Amino acid sequence: MARGKTKGAGSFVQVNLRELNRVLKEDATVIVSRRFAETLSLDTENFAATTTNIEAQTPVKVKTEELEPVAEVKVTKDNW
């Protein structure tokens, strides 16, 4: 059984700063790599990532809604 990251999968993604500003409060603490912080000479605090300390501090409310049933569409070889 394979474990870990899928071969070729990246560990990083790009996020536009505007998008981060949209979803984060001004005083939010953001986890970044030490190397990234050092490159930008950011003031940092040491941090050890564990499952417990990276979970959301405030429960996320998920909105669910019932959808109308969709009409069934039958496709045949002659009718598509």
C-alpha positions in Angstrom: 0.0 0.0 0.0 1.4 3.4 -1.0 1.9 6.0 1.7 2.6 9.7 1.8 2.4 12.1 -1.0 1.4 11.0 -4.5 4.3 11.0 -6.9 4.3 14.3 -8.8 1.9 15.9 -6.4 3.0 19.3 -5.1 3.2 20.3 -1.5 2.5 24.0 -2.2 -0.3 25.9 -3.9 -0.5 29.5 -5.1 -3.1 31.8 -3.4 -3.7 35.4 -4.4 -3.1 37.8 -1.6 -6.5 39.4 -2.3 -8.1 36.0 -1.6 -6.3 35.6 1.7 -7.3 39.1 2.7 -10.9 38.2 1.9 -11.0 35.2 4.2 -8.7 36.1 7.0 -9.1 38.7 9.7 -6.4 41.4 9.9 -4.8 39.9 13.0 -5.0 36.2 11.9 -2.0 34.0 12.4 -1.0 32.3 9.2 1.3 29.2 9.1 4.1 29.6 6.5 7.3 27.7 5.9 10.3 28.8 8.0 12.3 29.3 4.8 9.6 31.6 3.3 9.6 33.7 6.5 13.4 33.9 6.6 13.5 34.9 2.9 11.2 37.8 3.6 12.8 38.7 6.9 9.4 38.3 8.7 9.1 38.5 12.5 8.2 34.9 13.5 7.4 32.7 16.5 8.5 29.1 16.7 5.8 26.6 15.8 5.6 22.8 15.8 2.9 21.5 13.5 0.7 18.9 15.1 -2.8 17.8 14.2 -4.2 19.5 17.3 -2.7 22.9 16.8 -3.5 23.3 13.1 -7.2 22.4 13.5 -9.6 25.3 13.1 -10.0 27.1 16.4 -13.6 28.0 15.7 -15.9 25.3 14.3 -16.8 25.9 10.7 -20.6 26.1 10.0 -21.5 24.2 6.9 -24.7 25.3 5.2 -26.7 22.4 3.5 -29.8 22.7 1.5 -32.1 20.2 -0.2 -32.0 20.3 -3.9 -34.9 19.8 -6.3 -34.8 16.4 -8.0 -33.4 16.7 -11.5 -35.5 15.3 -14.4 -34.1 12.0 -15.7 -32.5 12.3 -19.1 -32.2 9.2 -21.2 -29.5 9.1 -23.9 -29.4 6.4 -26.5 -27.0 5.7 -29.3 -29.4 7.3 -31.8 -30.7 10.2 -29.6 -27.9 12.3 -28.1 
